[in-house]
Amino acid sequence: MNILAISNFNKVFINSNDNKSNNITTNFGLKLKNPLVADTVSFKGVKKTVAEEVSKQTKKTAGDLKDLITTDLEKRIRRKVSPTHKKFVADIKNYFKNDLSTDKEKKSITLHERVKTEFSIGQKAISRGWYTKNAILDNMRDISGICFVLEDSKGFNNFVKNFSEMMKHSKANIVEVEYLRMPPVIKRGKVIKSFDSLPQNGLTKLKNNIEKFLNPTKTLWKDVDSIAGYSGLHITVKHPDGNFSEVQIMTRGMFTVKDPENLYYKVKNNKVIDKKYELISEYLKPLAKKNPDKMTAKEKEEEKALHKALNKYTQEAYQHAINNPYNMHKLLSVADAKELTANEKELLKRYDLNLIVELMNYCKKNNH
């Protein structure tokens, strides 16, 4: 057991209270399961504008940031997964060649891909208690990450068609599918409000093709209650060499919100943020959950109110993205959020998603 290899990583607090069971049967005919507690791949979007004043406020410079911790264990894991990842990406580009956007031409799908950094591998491993190479490779199934961003209404049909061909020709052995979204509002057995970001006929076709081409011996598909409001399809693929890839499929609007919202999630739950965004970690620090044993009753109420407002805001921001899946030029601002009270807007004004995007771009530009 190579405990020393990643013993320098800070342990990450995991809030077990986030799990909520939900047995509602949706109009897609699937039952909602427990919320997803594992980390998911985060893919970075790009926007313009900068907020240099925040850099001055937090007094963070590149020299203040901690060095990334890399160890032999994480490097060996990354070296083992990288060839598998490259081959999978090459297969995807071959099967999706007619539908993927390029620098010269915009098409129905944009592909993003990455292999986790050594730092990210170690951070997640220590938080889960996976200390050996085999434990990490068996359990950390998102070291290889693929994201399909749907640019138009044809995107999901094209994804289903091409990915089904990959399954048919043994290029994508699916071992788990999770469809994330907020549970629908149901009255008298009928869905009166849906939070689905992907068309149900496409989901049904993909589900049927999984049964047809893979003939699984157990149920692979489950719906997952997304507390934050995010909606997207996550597929785990197992490769012939035993390595895994996580495949995400989401609309352009969802992709745009997910990037900055993921920083809310990490800071709130005391997770370590990528070094380049450590400036944002300082800025969002008031969102972090504190030890209740060291808080006064007033502080507990204030934290509860802040997190309640943040949840309302992110849910409405994702709903805005669902209603504008492809042509969303601006994220929902705190000021425009209809579900927030005046007091909640005051609490959240410094955490506007559009500001967080500006900070992310500032960090990238200045290597923070």
C-alpha angles and dihedrals in degrees: 000000000000099000094150091058093073103014092112094068117103113247113248122228112236119200107217090185090077091078113100125172117224125179099181112140109224128215086256088067097244130117122238113243134193117308117268109265099176120094115258132211115279117209120194123235126196132233136158135250131062137230106207093164090071090056089056092046095053093039090218120152131172089259092058094058122100118247116254111261111232125175138185091253095056092043091053091049091050091048090052096050099039098075090049090049093050092050092049091050090049090052091049092051090050096051094039097040094120095049107039121102118237134191088266102039135036114218137169097282134040116200124216122181139172145158115232115258120246088251093054092046092052094044093054094041095056091045090055098039095245105146105161133066093245093047091052095045092047096048109026100075099169100064084108108049131188125180125192110198112198112221099185144005093279092057100087095045089051091048093051092047096049098038090050088056089052090053091047092054095043094252095121119037104187117207099170139015124192122186108197126200141117112283114263122254107251128191124178090350094306129109108239097170127028129196095191115136095187128058113261095221088060092047090050092049092050091048091051092048091052089056091044100047102029101031092203121204092217137035109277100177125079136161116233127205108236107207094191092052098249117148126196145115120262120191127187115210124194116208127213091256091057097255122126138221128198114219120197125193120192142145122262091252092052091047091053094054097039095063099062093030088059088063090055089053095049096046094043091053095043095248122154114257125217110277094247090060097046088111088062090047088061092046093050094042094112088066093061117112111248132211104275090210089065097045131092120231089255092052091050091053092047092051091047091051092048094050092044090054092046092052091050090050097048092046091052091044090055091046088054088053091049090053090047102035100163113015105045107142096176134029118240107275125220089244092055096046107117096195095059124090120225090259092050091050089053090051093051104036093105091049098058109150091230090057091049089053089052090051092049090053091047090053092049093047094048097036092239 
